[in-house]
Amino acid sequence: MLPIKKWYSRALLAAGICSLALLSQACEEFEYSPYEIRLSEDEKNINSRNIEKIKALNISPTDTLRFILTADTQGFYEENEQVVAHINQRNDIAFVLIGGDLTDFGLAKEFKLVHEDFKTLKVPYVAVVGNHDAINNGKQVFTAMYGDYDVSFSVGNSRFILLNTNYLEFDEQVPDLGWLEAELQASEGYENIFVISHIPPTNTEFGEENAVRYGQLMNQYNVTYSLHGHNHNHKFHFPFGEGVPVLETAATEKLEYIVFTVVRDEVNFERVKIQP
């Protein structure tokens, strides 16, 4: 039998070796910090890569275009799976728009979990930044994964303008209405213009001083739809007059999404509810 002191020393050494082994294994399996941004190639520049896929569809101005709007995927991982699976049953959709708040806390792990679901869509998806995506180090994660906050692209006879409207999280420096007006001016040759952002202009978090000018721009440039998330409930209204409909889509938690059908200058939408 070993003397008590020698046995105790060996026991401590063994315990130390086991702890180091477990720590090493843990470092391999888990992120060192929830704020660390470690991305695979598949998780980088998602918007620009998917916009190129949308362009490659070669949808002409005379073709029928169908796209989907959803939003607020934040933490609703089971519901996100169901929404993606339901969309994948269709064969008439060109792409999906996510209207912000992919995450609750702006953490890389949350962004990754949402992308794991939405990358399994049979069609490309493009996301706009939400206010929850801009907390902690979410701004850096969003730009690393999705790219610029403000971006636009064209499909057939339609122009899509994605705008950062998270006024409070960006120190009251957004929305960039000068950039928006330049984009609207460049879009005048299109039959349809869709402006997509997270926070609707009717919310105080949009910045009250911005809402009036935003409405003026919507009317001046005959915007077809102003599309949003944020409030987690479906709402269709005309706060800027009869010419510009504003549509807010429900969160994925509600197991629903919006399908838009574009035929030349005629645009209709359908609210699709998934039976749980």
Secondary structure per residue as TSV (DSSP state, phi and psi in degrees):
chain	resnum	aa	ss	phi	psi
A	1	M	-	360.0	135.8
A	2	L	-	-72.0	147.6
A	3	P	-	-58.9	150.9
A	4	I	H	-56.8	-43.9
A	5	K	H	-63.4	-43.0
A	6	K	H	-67.7	-41.1
A	7	W	H	-61.2	-41.7
A	8	Y	H	-65.1	-38.9
A	9	S	H	-64.5	-43.2
A	10	R	H	-66.0	-36.6
A	11	A	H	-64.0	-41.7
A	12	L	H	-64.8	-40.9
A	13	L	H	-62.9	-44.0
A	14	A	H	-62.7	-41.8
A	15	A	H	-63.6	-40.0
A	16	G	H	-63.3	-42.8
A	17	I	H	-62.5	-42.9
A	18	C	H	-62.5	-41.0
A	19	S	H	-64.1	-42.3
A	20	L	H	-64.2	-38.6
A	21	A	H	-64.3	-43.8
A	22	L	H	-65.4	-40.2
A	23	L	H	-63.5	-41.4
A	24	S	H	-63.1	-42.9
A	25	Q	H	-63.6	-41.6
A	26	A	H	-63.3	-39.2
A	27	C	H	-65.0	-30.7
A	28	E	H	-74.7	-31.3
A	29	E	H	-94.2	-24.2
A	30	F	S	-124.5	154.7
A	31	E	-	-65.8	146.4
A	32	Y	S	-65.8	-36.7
A	33	S	-	-143.4	144.9
A	34	P	T	-65.4	-14.9
A	35	Y	T	-95.1	-0.9
A	36	E	-	-72.0	140.0
A	37	I	-	-111.7	95.8
A	38	R	-	-122.4	107.8
A	39	L	-	-117.8	146.1
A	40	S	-	-82.6	166.9
A	41	E	G	-59.9	-33.1
A	42	D	G	-66.8	-19.2
A	43	E	G	-100.0	6.4
A	44	K	S	-107.5	144.5
A	45	N	S	51.7	44.4
A	46	I	H	-62.3	-46.6
A	47	N	H	-61.3	-49.4
A	48	S	H	-64.4	-38.5
A	49	R	H	-66.4	-41.0
A	50	N	H	-75.2	-30.9
A	51	I	H	-63.8	-37.8
A	52	E	H	-63.5	-37.6
A	53	K	H	-65.4	-38.2
A	54	I	H	-65.1	-44.5
A	55	K	H	-61.2	-35.9
A	56	A	T	-67.9	-13.3
A	57	L	T	-69.2	-20.2
A	58	N	-	54.6	46.0
A	59	I	-	-73.7	125.1
A	60	S	-	-87.8	163.5
A	61	P	T	-60.7	-20.5
A	62	T	T	-96.0	-7.1
A	63	D	S	-76.0	153.0
A	64	T	-	-76.7	130.5
A	65	L	E	-113.9	130.0
A	66	R	E	-125.2	130.9
A	67	F	E	-138.5	164.6
A	68	I	E	-118.1	140.8
A	69	L	E	-114.3	127.8
A	70	T	E	-138.5	175.2
A	71	A	B	-165.9	170.4
A	72	D	-	53.1	63.7
A	73	T	-	-83.7	1.9
A	74	Q	T	-56.6	100.4
A	75	G	T	80.9	-2.6
A	76	F	-	-94.1	61.1
A	77	Y	H	-68.0	-40.1
A	78	E	H	-65.4	-42.6
A	79	E	H	-66.1	-38.1
A	80	N	H	-59.1	-42.7
A	81	E	H	-59.5	-42.6
A	82	Q	H	-67.3	-40.5
A	83	V	H	-63.2	-46.8
A	84	V	H	-61.3	-45.0
A	85	A	H	-61.4	-39.3
A	86	H	H	-67.1	-43.4
A	87	I	H	-62.7	-38.1
A	88	N	H	-67.4	-13.3
A	89	Q	T	-76.9	-15.3
A	90	R	-	-90.4	156.6
A	91	N	S	-129.0	20.9
A	92	D	S	-120.1	11.0
A	93	I	-	-104.0	135.7
A	94	A	-	-88.8	-40.0
A	95	F	E	-164.7	170.9
A	96	V	E	-123.1	137.3
A	97	L	E	-107.4	132.5
A	98	I	E	-107.5	118.6
A	99	G	-	-86.5	42.1
A	100	G	S	90.4	172.7
A	101	D	-	53.6	58.7
A	102	L	-	-66.1	-29.4
A	103	T	-	-125.7	167.3
A	104	D	S	-90.1	-43.3
A	105	F	S	-121.2	11.2
A	106	G	-	67.4	22.7
A	107	L	-	-91.0	146.4
A	108	A	H	-57.5	-38.8
A	109	K	H	-60.9	-39.1
A	110	E	H	-65.6	-46.7
A	111	F	H	-56.8	-42.5
A	112	K	H	-63.9	-42.7
A	113	L	H	-64.2	-39.7
A	114	V	H	-65.9	-43.1
A	115	H	H	-64.2	-34.9
A	116	E	H	-57.0	-37.2
A	117	D	H	-77.2	-51.1
A	118	F	H	-75.0	-19.1
A	119	K	T	-72.7	-13.2
A	120	T	T	-85.4	-1.9
A	121	L	S	-59.0	147.6
A	122	K	S	-78.4	-6.7
A	123	V	S	-126.8	161.2
A	124	P	-	-68.2	155.9
A	125	Y	E	-131.8	149.5
A	126	V	E	-130.8	137.6
A	127	A	E	-122.6	143.8
A	128	V	-	-103.7	153.6
A	129	V	-	-76.0	141.9
A	130	G	-	-110.9	170.3
A	131	N	S	-66.0	-36.0
A	132	H	G	-69.9	-26.4
A	133	D	G	-72.1	-13.4
A	134	A	G	-105.1	12.6
A	135	I	S	-100.9	170.9
A	136	N	T	51.3	-128.0
A	137	N	T	-106.5	29.5
A	138	G	H	-61.8	-30.3
A	139	K	H	-60.4	-44.7
A	140	Q	H	-67.1	-38.8
A	141	V	H	-66.4	-45.4
A	142	F	H	-59.3	-47.6
A	143	T	H	-65.6	-34.5
A	144	A	H	-68.6	-36.6
A	145	M	H	-89.8	-40.9
A	146	Y	T	-112.8	-22.6
A	147	G	-	104.3	-147.2
A	148	D	-	-63.5	149.6
A	149	Y	S	-71.2	-37.1
A	150	D	S	-110.5	124.5
A	151	V	E	-152.9	155.9
A	152	S	E	-141.8	158.7
A	153	F	E	-158.5	164.1
A	154	S	E	-120.5	145.4
A	155	V	E	-139.0	117.6
A	156	G	T	57.6	-121.7
A	157	N	T	-99.6	17.7
A	158	S	E	-122.0	143.6
A	159	R	E	-115.0	133.4
A	160	F	E	-117.0	124.2
A	161	I	E	-121.0	115.0
A	162	L	E	-98.2	123.2
A	163	L	E	-124.8	133.4
A	164	N	-	-78.9	114.5
A	165	T	-	-116.6	23.2
A	166	N	-	-87.5	74.3
A	167	Y	T	-53.2	-49.2
A	168	L	T	-71.8	-42.2
A	169	E	T	-71.9	-17.1
A	170	F	T	-113.6	34.9
A	171	D	T	53.6	39.3
A	172	E	T	60.7	23.4
A	173	Q	-	-98.0	-2.7
A	174	V	-	-128.3	159.8
A	175	P	S	-72.8	151.4
A	176	D	-	-84.5	88.7
A	177	L	H	-74.0	-21.0
A	178	G	H	-67.3	-44.9
A	179	W	H	-62.5	-42.6
A	180	L	H	-60.6	-45.0
A	181	E	H	-63.7	-39.6
A	182	A	H	-62.3	-39.8
A	183	E	H	-66.0	-40.3
A	184	L	H	-65.7	-39.9
A	185	Q	H	-61.2	-40.0
A	186	A	H	-73.6	-11.5
A	187	S	T	-100.1	3.0
A	188	E	T	-64.2	-19.0
A	189	G	T	-82.4	-5.1
A	190	Y	S	-92.9	147.5
A	191	E	S	-73.5	-29.0
A	192	N	E	-132.5	138.7
A	193	I	E	-128.0	125.6
A	194	F	E	-116.3	125.1
A	195	V	E	-107.0	123.4
A	196	I	E	-117.9	127.5
A	197	S	E	-149.6	171.6
A	198	H	S	-81.6	-64.4
A	199	I	S	-80.7	126.3
A	200	P	-	-69.5	155.1
A	201	P	T	-67.0	-14.8
A	202	T	T	-86.0	-6.1
A	203	N	S	-88.5	143.3
A	204	T	G	-62.7	-26.9
A	205	E	G	-70.0	-6.3
A	206	F	G	-76.6	-22.6
A	207	G	-	95.2	107.0
A	208	E	H	-58.1	-34.5
A	209	E	H	-69.5	-16.8
A	210	N	H	-90.2	-26.1
A	211	A	H	-63.8	-42.6
A	212	V	H	-63.2	-47.9
A	213	R	H	-63.7	-39.7
A	214	Y	H	-58.8	-47.0
A	215	G	H	-61.1	-39.2
A	216	Q	H	-61.9	-42.5
A	217	L	H	-65.2	-39.9
A	218	M	H	-60.0	-42.4
A	219	N	H	-75.5	-42.0
A	220	Q	H	-59.8	-38.4
A	221	Y	T	-105.3	15.2
A	222	N	T	51.3	49.6
A	223	V	-	-63.1	135.4
A	224	T	S	-73.8	-47.1
A	225	Y	E	-147.0	142.4
A	226	S	E	-106.4	117.1
A	227	L	E	-116.3	139.0
A	228	H	E	-151.1	168.1
A	229	G	-	-120.9	-132.3
A	230	H	S	80.6	-48.1
A	231	N	S	-87.3	-3.1
A	232	H	S	67.2	6.4
A	233	N	S	-134.9	150.6
A	234	H	-	-70.8	133.9
A	235	K	E	-151.5	131.8
A	236	F	E	-127.2	116.8
A	237	H	E	-153.3	175.9
A	238	F	-	-130.0	68.6
A	239	P	T	-70.2	-16.0
A	240	F	T	-111.2	18.4
A	241	G	-	104.1	172.2
A	242	E	T	-63.2	-20.3
A	243	G	T	-77.5	-23.8
A	244	V	-	-127.6	102.0
A	245	P	-	-74.8	139.1
A	246	V	E	-113.1	125.1
A	247	L	E	-122.5	128.5
A	248	E	E	-111.6	128.7
A	249	T	-	-96.7	153.4
A	250	A	-	-73.4	161.0
A	251	A	B	-67.7	156.9
A	252	T	G	-60.8	-22.4
A	253	E	G	-54.6	-31.1
A	254	K	G	-81.5	-1.2
A	255	L	-	54.4	54.1
A	256	E	E	-151.1	163.1
A	257	Y	E	-155.7	170.0
A	258	I	E	-111.3	131.6
A	259	V	E	-107.7	122.3
A	260	F	E	-100.7	136.2
A	261	T	E	-118.0	123.9
A	262	V	E	-115.2	119.7
A	263	V	E	-126.7	102.5
A	264	R	T	55.4	-119.6
A	265	D	T	-98.5	12.7
A	266	E	E	-101.8	125.2
A	267	V	E	-126.8	126.6
A	268	N	E	-127.5	157.2
A	269	F	E	-132.5	154.5
A	270	E	E	-129.0	131.5
A	271	R	E	-89.4	112.1
A	272	V	E	-100.9	122.9
A	273	K	E	-109.0	134.3
A	274	I	-	-94.6	129.9
A	275	Q	-	-78.4	120.5
A	276	P	-	-68.6	360.0
